[in-house]
Amino acid sequence: MAEGESSGGVGAVAIIAILVILLLAVFVVFKSGLLGGRSVPSKVDVNIQTPGSGK
């Protein structure tokens, strides 16, 4: 009886570990934008002015 219970516990831990890994992978893919997670492309404004150019 103890063997069946321990193997079930190991199976549950394995399933939880796989789910956590999958969630992390989905999060990384979503943040990297590979699946089109952002509808608006990110743009960086590099319009830099020198202190004397505003005159």
C-alpha positions in Angstrom: 0.0 0.0 0.0 2.8 2.4 0.8 4.4 2.0 -2.6 1.2 3.0 -4.4 0.8 6.1 -2.3 4.4 7.2 -2.8 4.3 6.8 -6.6 1.1 8.8 -6.7 2.9 11.6 -4.7 5.8 11.5 -7.1 3.4 11.7 -10.1 1.7 14.7 -8.6 5.0 16.5 -7.9 6.1 15.7 -11.5 2.8 17.2 -12.9 3.2 20.3 -10.8 6.8 20.7 -11.9 5.8 20.4 -15.6 3.0 22.9 -15.2 5.4 25.4 -13.5 8.0 25.0 -16.3 5.3 25.4 -19.0 3.9 28.6 -17.3 7.5 30.0 -17.2 8.0 29.2 -20.8 4.7 30.8 -21.9 5.6 33.9 -19.8 9.0 34.2 -21.5 7.6 33.7 -25.0 4.8 36.3 -24.3 7.2 38.9 -23.0 9.6 38.4 -25.9 6.7 39.1 -28.3 7.1 35.9 -30.4 3.3 35.3 -30.3 2.4 38.9 -31.1 1.5 39.6 -27.4 1.7 43.4 -28.1 -0.7 44.8 -30.6 1.3 48.1 -30.8 5.0 47.7 -31.6 7.2 49.1 -28.9 9.0 52.3 -30.0 11.8 54.1 -28.3 12.0 57.9 -28.7 15.7 58.8 -29.0 15.1 62.5 -29.8 17.8 64.0 -27.6 18.4 67.8 -27.5 21.5 69.5 -26.3 21.1 72.2 -23.6 21.9 75.0 -26.1 19.7 73.8 -29.0 16.5 75.2 -27.5 17.4 78.8 -28.1 
